[in-house]
Amino acid sequence: MFHTRPMRILLVTWGSTGDVAPYAGLAVQLLAARHQVVVATSERHAPAFRVHGMPVRVLPLARQEESALAADRYDRWQSPSRLRRRTRNGQDIAQVMASGVADAVREGVDAILAHPLAHPVCAMIAAATDLPCIGIYTVAPGMLLPRLSASPGLAPHGYRIAETLVHTAMRPLYAPALSWVGQEFGVRRGTARTVRAILRGRRVLYGFSRALLPKDVPLPDGHSCVGYWWPARDPRWSPDERLIDFLASGPAPVYFGFGSASPGSAECLSTTIKDAVRMLGVRAVVQTGVQGLNVSTDDVLTINECPHDWLFPRMSALVHHAGPGTAGAGLRAGVPAVPAPHAIDQHYWARRMTALGLAPTRLPARRITAPQLAGALRSTLHDEQYRNRSAGLAQILRSENGAARVLSELAMPETGTACPTSGRGRKPGPRG
């Protein structure tokens, strides 16, 4: 099947704010190319798409979100009972996604674009209904175990091992939902229903630059880095007058922000930032974030949400959690940074930033101290190599067009192997 006409695309996404923002930017580009886009996500993220005029099929995930996105999800020690609750919660999320995607497919779509958390159920439904399905990822599975995947001594084998371990861990989370999809769409018994088997050979597009990865990282067949999908700015947004006045009143400040994951006490982290700024004698902009950071001095301004594509080029340096979207925005702006990762793939991107010579060091967000932070920032601000390397990479990132690559992939025939069904070609519906 080769598509040249406008398509009705189902875009399925969920997760943290950083997970979802790039997909809103991609969806806006799909609309600009005259495709119809229906978004399946939770009510929490629906406004990011509705503000651009996109219809949203709400996945009823409010209860599961509260647990899945809780601050304690990154605690190193998890009791057996908490792990069981998390497993059941993950199974519920997969089932809600499967049901929502199935309903959308019954109403008629031409293709599915799936966030990695939704990709297993989307791929199985798509295979059962002869629909193209492309995974659109802002993180590769292997990156979730950075000590394996980003270790120079283990590459490239470490990356493959990490990917296998992640897929193995995902299996119990998706097993009930995949079994339900098999029954709902008449997939014959014996057809592979594990995450690894379902995703084998499927097309996956990564929304970041290949220039950021080690040269020997072995991407699976059908997987490609296409460049970033930059978040779309709310058309109603305008900068706060306080921020405009602060920026105009002195030298470019340092940015501090830690995304939607809380790396500990807001009071302690705010004090650390305040002390580091005082040690260096610089100005700063602090994004309050979910932690509720608040630093109040003449040389520090605390702000709420602000588009990174507008804010970062106006900064002298950045201190952030190294989430893929925030790290990409900083690199695109060509502004040197100190990564302070907190959890999961943030550690991978922090390691890559230091390995590429874009940052002098990485600092663990939970244990960061004012002297450490001041020392790292001093190197970042005064050693031109970090600014020069960041500027060089920025040119590469600006030359890439991740959304255009997704559009070209949508026009390609689906080559993945479809799951055999009992009713090929019919409009899908529930059995019985």
C-alpha positions in Angstrom: 0.0 0.0 0.0 1.5 3.4 -1.1 -0.2 6.5 0.1 -0.2 9.8 -1.9 -3.6 11.1 -0.7 -4.3 12.7 2.7 -4.6 10.0 5.4 -6.5 9.7 8.6 -3.8 9.0 11.1 -4.3 7.8 14.7 -1.5 9.1 16.9 -1.3 7.3 20.2 0.8 8.7 23.0 1.0 8.9 26.8 3.5 9.4 29.6 5.1 12.5 31.2 4.9 16.0 29.7 8.3 15.5 28.2 7.0 12.3 26.5 4.0 14.0 25.0 5.3 17.4 23.9 7.3 16.2 20.8 4.2 14.3 19.6 2.1 17.5 19.6 4.8 19.1 17.5 4.8 16.2 15.1 1.0 16.2 14.9 1.0 19.9 13.9 3.3 19.1 11.1 1.1 16.2 9.9 -1.9 18.6 9.9 0.1 21.1 7.8 0.7 18.3 5.3 -3.1 18.0 5.0 -3.5 14.7 6.9 -6.3 14.2 9.4 -4.9 13.5 12.9 -6.9 11.9 15.7 -5.0 11.7 18.9 -5.5 9.0 21.6 -4.1 10.2 24.9 -5.2 10.9 28.5 -7.3 13.9 29.5 -4.2 15.3 31.2 -2.4 15.7 27.9 -5.5 16.4 25.7 -5.1 20.3 25.9 -1.7 20.1 24.2 -3.4 18.8 21.1 -6.8 20.5 21.3 -5.2 23.9 21.3 -4.1 23.2 17.8 -7.5 22.0 16.7 -7.0 18.3 16.8 -9.7 15.9 18.0 -8.7 13.8 21.0 -10.0 10.3 21.8 -9.5 10.4 25.6 -8.0 7.3 27.1 -9.5 7.0 30.7 -6.2 6.8 32.5 -6.6 9.3 35.3 -6.5 6.7 38.0 -3.6 4.8 36.6 -1.7 8.1 35.9 -1.8 9.0 39.5 0.2 5.9 40.4 2.4 5.6 37.3 3.6 9.2 37.5 4.0 9.4 41.3 7.3 10.8 42.6 8.2 7.5 44.3 8.2 5.6 41.1 12.0 6.2 40.8 12.9 5.1 44.4 15.7 2.7 44.3 14.0 0.3 46.7 10.6 -1.0 45.8 8.8 -3.4 48.1 7.4 -6.6 46.6 3.8 -5.3 47.3 4.6 -2.0 45.6 6.1 -3.9 42.6 2.9 -6.0 42.3 0.8 -2.9 42.4 2.9 -1.3 39.7 2.6 -4.4 37.6 -1.2 -4.4 37.9 -1.2 -0.7 37.1 0.9 -1.2 34.0 -1.4 -4.0 32.9 -4.4 -1.7 33.3 -2.7 1.0 31.2 -1.9 -1.4 28.4 -5.6 -2.7 28.5 -7.0 0.9 28.4 -4.7 1.7 25.4 -5.7 -1.5 23.6 -9.4 -0.8 24.0 -9.1 2.8 23.0 -7.0 2.0 19.9 -9.4 -0.9 18.9 -12.4 1.5 19.1 -10.6 4.1 17.0 -9.6 1.5 14.4 -13.2 0.4 14.1 -14.2 3.9 13.2 -11.7 3.9 10.4 -8.0 5.0 10.2 -5.4 4.7 7.5 -2.3 4.4 9.7 -1.2 4.3 13.3 1.7 6.2 14.9 2.5 4.7 18.3 4.4 6.0 21.3 6.7 3.2 22.7 4.4 2.5 25.6 1.5 1.9 23.2 3.5 0.3 20.4 3.0 -3.4 21.3 -0.8 -3.2 21.4 -1.0 -0.9 18.4 1.3 -3.2 16.3 -0.8 -6.2 17.1 -4.1 -4.5 16.3 -2.5 -3.0 13.1 -1.3 -6.4 12.0 -4.7 -8.0 12.5 -6.4 -5.3 10.5 -3.9 -4.7 7.6 -3.0 -1.2 8.8 0.5 0.3 8.7 1.8 1.0 12.1 5.0 2.9 12.8 6.6 3.3 16.3 7.6 6.8 17.0 10.0 6.9 19.9 11.8 9.6 21.8 13.8 6.9 23.6 15.1 3.6 22.5 14.5 0.6 24.8 18.2 0.0 25.4 18.6 3.6 26.7 16.5 2.8 29.8 19.5 0.8 31.2 22.3 3.4 30.5 25.0 1.6 32.5 24.8 -1.2 30.0 23.9 0.7 26.8 26.2 3.7 27.3 29.2 1.9 28.7 32.2 2.2 26.3 33.6 -1.1 27.5 30.4 -3.0 26.6 29.3 -1.4 23.3 27.8 -2.6 21.1 26.9 -5.7 23.0 25.8 -3.8 26.0 23.1 -2.0 24.0 21.7 -5.3 22.7 21.7 -6.8 26.2 19.9 -3.8 27.6 17.3 -3.9 24.9 16.6 -7.6 25.5 16.3 -7.1 29.2 13.8 -4.2 28.8 11.6 -6.3 26.4 11.7 -9.2 28.8 10.6 -6.9 31.7 7.8 -5.5 29.6 6.3 -9.0 28.8 4.1 -9.4 32.0 2.9 -5.8 31.6 1.4 -6.4 28.2 0.5 -10.1 28.3 -3.2 -9.6 29.3 -3.8 -6.8 26.8 -2.2 -8.7 24.0 -4.3 -11.8 24.8 -7.4 -9.6 24.7 -6.4 -8.2 21.3 -5.9 -11.7 20.0 -9.4 -12.7 21.1 -11.0 -9.5 20.0 -9.6 -9.6 16.5 -9.7 -13.3 15.9 -5.9 -13.8 15.8 -5.2 -17.5 15.6 -3.9 -19.4 18.6 -0.1 -20.0 18.3 0.6 -16.6 16.9 3.4 -14.9 18.8 2.1 -12.5 21.4 5.2 -11.5 23.2 6.4 -7.9 23.0 9.7 -8.8 21.4 8.0 -11.1 18.8 5.3 -8.5 17.9 7.8 -5.7 17.5 10.4 -7.7 15.5 10.7 -6.2 12.0 8.4 -3.3 12.8 9.4 0.2 11.6 10.5 2.5 14.4 11.5 6.1 14.0 13.5 7.8 16.7 12.8 11.5 17.3 16.4 12.5 17.9 19.6 12.8 15.9 21.9 9.9 15.0 24.8 12.4 15.6 24.2 12.0 19.4 24.6 8.3 19.4 27.9 6.2 19.5 28.9 5.2 16.0 28.8 1.5 17.0 25.3 1.4 18.5 23.5 -1.4 16.5 20.0 -0.1 15.7 17.7 -3.1 14.8 16.5 -3.5 11.2 13.8 -1.1 10.3 14.8 1.4 13.0 16.0 4.9 12.1 17.0 8.1 13.8 15.1 10.9 11.9 15.8 14.0 13.9 13.8 15.8 16.6 10.1 16.5 16.6 10.1 19.9 18.1 7.2 20.8 20.4 4.6 23.2 19.0 4.2 26.5 20.8 0.7 27.3 22.1 -0.6 29.9 19.6 -2.0 31.9 22.6 1.4 32.1 24.4 3.3 35.3 24.9 6.3 35.9 27.3 5.7 37.2 30.8 6.5 40.9 31.2 8.5 40.1 34.3 10.7 37.8 32.3 11.2 40.3 29.4 12.2 43.0 31.9 14.6 40.6 33.8 16.3 39.5 30.6 16.8 43.1 29.5 18.2 44.3 32.8 21.6 42.5 32.7 23.8 39.8 31.2 22.3 36.6 29.9 21.3 34.4 32.9 21.8 30.7 33.6 18.7 28.4 33.3 17.8 25.8 35.9 15.0 23.3 35.4 14.4 19.7 36.1 11.3 18.7 34.1 8.4 16.7 35.4 10.3 14.3 37.6 11.0 15.4 41.1 14.6 14.8 42.2 14.1 15.3 45.9 13.2 18.2 48.2 12.3 21.4 46.4 13.5 23.4 49.4 16.9 21.8 49.3 17.3 22.0 45.6 16.2 25.7 45.6 18.8 26.4 48.3 21.5 24.6 46.3 20.7 26.7 43.2 20.7 29.9 45.2 24.1 29.2 46.8 25.7 28.2 43.5 24.4 31.3 41.8 25.8 33.4 44.7 29.2 31.6 44.5 29.5 32.4 40.7 28.1 35.9 40.8 25.7 35.2 37.9 22.1 35.8 37.2 19.6 32.9 36.8 16.2 31.9 35.6 14.6 29.0 37.5 11.7 27.1 36.1 9.5 26.0 39.1 8.5 22.7 37.5 6.5 20.0 39.4 9.0 20.2 42.2 7.8 23.7 43.0 11.3 25.3 42.9 11.4 28.8 44.2 14.5 31.0 44.4 13.8 34.6 45.2 16.7 37.1 45.0 17.5 40.2 42.9 19.6 38.1 40.5 17.2 35.1 40.2 13.8 35.0 38.6 11.5 32.0 39.2 9.1 31.3 36.3 6.4 28.9 35.3 6.2 27.1 32.0 8.0 28.8 29.1 8.7 27.4 25.6 12.3 26.2 25.5 12.8 27.2 21.9 12.1 30.8 23.0 13.9 30.8 26.3 17.1 28.8 25.8 18.7 31.0 23.1 18.6 33.8 25.6 20.5 31.9 28.3 24.3 31.8 28.9 24.2 28.2 30.1 21.7 25.5 31.1 21.4 23.2 34.1 18.7 20.5 33.4 17.7 16.9 34.0 18.8 15.8 30.5 15.4 14.5 29.5 15.5 13.9 25.7 13.3 16.9 24.8 15.0 19.4 27.1 18.5 18.2 26.1 17.5 18.4 22.4 16.2 22.0 22.8 19.4 23.1 24.5 21.6 21.5 21.9 19.5 23.0 19.1 20.0 26.5 20.7 23.7 25.8 20.8 23.9 26.7 24.5 26.3 24.6 26.7 24.7 22.7 29.6 25.4 20.9 32.8 23.2 17.7 32.8 21.8 16.7 36.2 19.9 13.5 35.5 17.4 11.9 37.9 16.1 8.7 36.4 15.9 6.3 33.4 17.0 7.6 30.0 18.1 11.0 31.5 21.3 9.2 32.6 21.8 8.0 29.0 21.6 11.5 27.5 23.8 12.9 30.3 26.5 10.4 29.5 26.3 11.2 25.8 26.6 14.9 26.4 29.8 14.4 28.4 31.1 11.8 25.9 30.6 14.2 23.0 32.5 17.0 24.9 29.3 19.1 25.2 29.4 19.2 29.0 32.3 19.1 31.5 30.5 16.6 33.8 27.2 15.2 34.8 25.9 15.7 38.4 23.3 13.4 40.0 20.2 15.5 40.7 19.4 13.8 44.0 22.9 14.4 45.5 23.9 17.7 43.8 25.8 20.2 46.0 26.3 23.9 45.6 30.1 23.7 45.3 29.8 20.9 42.7 27.2 22.8 40.7 29.2 26.1 40.9 32.4 24.3 39.7 30.7 22.6 36.8 29.0 25.8 35.7 32.3 27.7 36.0 33.9 25.4 33.5 30.8 25.5 31.2 30.7 29.3 31.2 34.4 30.0 30.8 35.8 27.1 28.7 34.9 28.0 25.1 35.2 24.3 23.9 31.8 23.5 25.3 30.1 26.5 23.6 31.9 25.7 20.3 31.0 22.1 20.3 27.4 22.9 21.2 27.3 25.4 18.3 28.6 22.8 15.9 26.1 20.2 16.9 23.3 22.8 16.7 24.0 23.3 13.0 23.5 19.5 12.5 20.2 19.4 14.4 18.8 22.5 12.6 19.5 20.8 9.3 17.4 17.8 10.1 13.7 17.6 9.7 12.2 14.8 11.8 8.6 15.5 10.9 9.4 15.3 7.2 11.0 11.9 7.6 7.9 10.6 9.3 5.8 11.9 6.4 8.0 10.1 3.9 7.8 6.9 5.9 4.0 7.1 5.9 4.1 7.1 2.1 6.1 3.8 2.1 4.5 0.4 2.0 4.3 -1.5 5.3 6.7 -4.4 5.2 6.2 -5.9 8.6 4.7 -9.4 8.8 1.0 -9.3 9.7 -0.5 -11.6 12.3 -2.8 -14.1 10.7 -6.5 -13.6 11.5 -9.7 -15.3 10.8 -11.2 -12.5 8.8 -8.6 -10.7 6.7 -9.8 -7.5 5.1 -13.0 -7.1 7.1 -13.8 -4.0 9.1 -12.6 -5.0 12.6 -15.1 -5.5 15.3 -15.5 -7.4 18.6 -15.9 -11.2 18.4 -19.0 -13.0 19.5 
